Amino acid sequence: MSDGRTSFVPPRPIYLDHHATTPVDPRVLAAMRPWWEANFANPHSVDHEMGRQAEAAVDQARAAVAALIDAEAQEIIFTSGATEANNLAIKGCARFAAARNNQRRRIILPETEHPCVLQSARDLKAEGFEPLLLPVGPGGVLDPGGLRRALAEAPTLLVSVMAVNNEIGVAQDLAPLASMAHEAGALFHTDAAQAAGRVPLSVKALGVDLMSLSAHKLYGPKGVGALFVRRRPRVRLVPLFSGGGQERGLRSGTLPAPLLVGFGEAATLAAAEGPEEQRRIGTLRDRLHNRLRDAIPGLLRNGDAQAAVAGNLNLAFPHVTAQAMLRRLDGLCVSTGSACSSAELEPSHVLRALGLSAERVTASLRIGIGRFTSPEDLERAAELLIGAWRRALPATRDAAE
């Protein structure tokens, strides 16, 4: 029996960390729910009706993900996320080449790649491959001339370039880079986890051979992603692990039908609503940036503003550290950089690759605006950020003394 008292529920913080993850869209959640409850069958159990229905739902999801990137459904290999997709693309390509005595050993990638891409390439060094990291310009854009020179130096197996950077939001011009790789006889892979739903993607127009995707970066569920593997001409990979041979033999394991249905619905929504959504988000982003710039003298933006996607702001706050600000930012979710390297205390490798000073790197916060961010959210976020910066100033000065 109730005693008449009501429990206090604190207000939810304003979420501006959409590069780390996005909330599941309610429409995605609704599409997933029947496959948790009404039909929970294994989509590989095609001997009965429920299994066949689950298989059909997975096929529909595969087609929706393929449509988002202008691919064929058969070219989509479902994985647990973009990290697995990146590992499968890079290691699978290299190990297939080694097994066929292909003498190409160089793997080229920019210094600003996601940690899982960088580490995948480094892991292959022990197997006789040569990872080569290329510098980027001060805005984070890869110099095509640098790639061309690297390709001319030694036979290259693979070039991997992130479509949109997860920290500074900078989009690379992939088509000419892929063309250079192909001219040199190399394959081209892109980690497009941050790009899908934010920028138009066509594997045909870009000319890429391999593309990694993640559902939870475009308002779908966590725990599922995909790798596009070109069929014509065919790209060959060695799988990462053994099993029942699902996903064209490249990714064994029972497919999680509810997650895949959610991925497909998220991809469908992104394809239909993405362009208009990004225009709205860009307007909000510019409003927030202007508000902060007016109130904080010396505020600096990291990365090429013209090349950045609509929802990204990576800002260096003067005379403070990002950690000092975060300790004073109750009610607002922002971050210092990649969520995938949050256990490490080292400064952002992306910002260091831009040639920024150590002081500027440690003063930088990543702000990610998303689908459900309102103008009121951003006005409140601006107040919180300005207030946190002002309160951090004396603390930083006291610590220095």
C-alpha positions, 0 to 999 in steps of 0.5 A, spaced: 500 500 500 502 506 498 504 511 503 502 517 499 510 519 498 512 519 491 520 518 489 524 523 486 526 522 479 532 526 477 531 530 470 535 526 465 542 530 463 542 533 456 545 528 451 550 531 446 555 525 445 552 522 439 559 520 436 559 515 442 553 512 441 546 514 439 539 513 442 535 508 439 529 511 435 522 509 438 520 507 431 526 502 431 525 499 438 517 498 436 520 494 429 524 490 434 520 488 439 516 483 436 522 479 434 524 479 442 517 476 444 512 474 438 517 470 434 524 469 437 526 463 432 533 462 430 533 465 423 537 459 421 532 454 423 528 454 416 525 447 417 519 451 420 515 457 419 517 461 425 524 460 423 523 462 416 519 468 418 525 470 422 530 469 416 525 473 411 526 479 417 533 478 416 533 478 409 529 485 409 534 488 414 540 486 409 536 489 403 535 496 407 542 496 410 545 495 403 540 500 400 543 505 405 550 505 401 547 503 394 550 496 395 547 489 393 544 485 399 549 479 398 554 484 399 552 485 406 556 481 412 552 482 419 557 483 424 557 485 432 559 492 430 564 496 426 570 494 430 569 487 428 567 489 421 574 493 421 578 487 424 575 482 419 576 487 413 583 488 414 586 482 417 581 478 413 584 481 407 591 481 409 591 473 411 587 471 404 593 475 400 598 471 405 595 464 404 596 466 396 603 468 396 601 475 394 607 479 395 604 485 397 605 487 404 604 494 405 597 497 409 596 504 408 592 508 413 592 515 416 594 517 423 587 519 425 584 512 424 579 509 429 583 505 435 581 498 432 583 500 425 590 502 427 591 496 432 588 491 427 594 494 422 599 493 428 597 486 429 599 484 422 606 487 423 607 480 427 605 476 420 610 480 416 605 486 414 608 493 413 603 498 416 604 505 414 601 511 417 600 517 413 600 524 417 594 529 416 593 536 415 592 541 420 584 540 419 585 533 419 584 532 411 588 527 408 593 529 403 592 525 396 599 527 394 602 524 400 597 517 399 600 517 392 607 518 394 606 512 399 603 508 394 609 509 389 614 507 394 612 499 395 607 494 393 601 496 397 595 491 399 590 495 402 589 502 404 584 504 409 581 511 410 575 513 415 569 516 412 568 521 418 572 522 423 569 520 430 572 525 434 573 532 429 567 530 425 571 531 418 569 527 412 574 525 407 574 525 400 574 518 399 573 517 391 579 520 389 583 516 394 580 509 392 581 511 385 589 512 387 589 505 391 586 501 385 591 504 380 596 502 384 593 495 385 591 496 392 584 494 395 580 500 399 577 500 405 573 505 409 570 505 416 564 509 415 561 508 422 560 515 423 558 517 416 552 512 415 546 517 416 550 523 416 553 524 409 550 520 403 554 514 401 554 510 395 559 504 395 559 504 387 560 512 386 566 512 392 569 505 388 570 502 395 571 495 396 570 494 403 566 498 408 564 498 415 558 500 419 555 500 426 547 500 428 548 504 434 551 510 431 545 511 427 539 510 432 539 503 432 541 497 437 548 496 440 551 489 438 550 489 431 554 492 425 556 490 418 561 489 413 560 491 405 564 486 401 564 487 394 562 482 389 564 484 382 570 484 382 570 479 388 574 481 394 576 475 398 577 475 406 579 469 411 574 469 416 576 471 423 573 465 427 571 458 425 563 456 426 557 454 422 559 458 416 554 463 416 554 470 412 557 467 406 562 463 410 565 470 413 562 470 419 559 464 423 554 465 429 547 465 430 544 472 427 540 476 432 534 477 428 531 483 433 538 487 432 538 486 425 531 488 424 532 494 428 539 495 424 534 495 418 529 500 420 534 505 422 538 504 416 531 505 412 529 512 417 536 514 415 535 514 408 529 517 408 530 523 413 538 523 413 538 530 409 533 534 412 535 532 419 542 534 418 540 540 415 536 541 422 542 539 426 547 543 422 543 549 424 543 547 431 550 546 431 552 553 428 547 556 433 551 553 439 558 555 436 556 562 436 553 562 443 559 559 446 564 563 441 561 570 444 561 568 451 568 565 451 574 569 448 579 565 445 575 559 444 578 555 438 575 549 434 579 543 432 578 540 425 576 543 418 570 546 419 568 546 412 569 538 412 566 537 418 559 533 419 553 537 421 553 535 428 560 535 430 563 541 435 570 539 437 572 545 441 578 547 445 576 551 451 582 557 453 586 556 460 582 550 463 583 543 462 577 539 459 577 534 465 576 540 470 570 542 466 567 535 466 567 535 473 563 541 473 558 539 468 552 536 471 546 535 467 550 535 460 553 529 457 559 531 452 566 527 452 574 528 451 574 524 445 573 516 443 569 512 447 573 506 445 579 509 448 576 511 454 580 507 459 587 510 457 589 516 460 593 519 454 591 525 450 587 524 444 591 521 438 587 525 433 588 531 436 595 530 436 596 528 429 593 535 427 599 538 430 596 541 436 599 543 442 599 539 448 595 544 452 590 545 447 589 538 446 588 537 454 583 543 453 578 540 448 571 537 448 567 533 443 560 535 442 555 531 438 548 533 436 543 528 434 536 527 432 532 528 438 536 535 440 532 541 441 533 548 441 532 548 448 537 543 449 542 547 446 541 553 450 541 550 456 547 546 454 551 553 452 549 555 459 552 549 462 558 549 458 559 557 459 558 556 467 563 550 467 568 554 464 568 560 468 568 556 474 574 552 472 578 558 471 580 559 478 581 552 479 586 551 474 590 557 476 590 555 483 592 548 481 598 552 477 600 556 483 
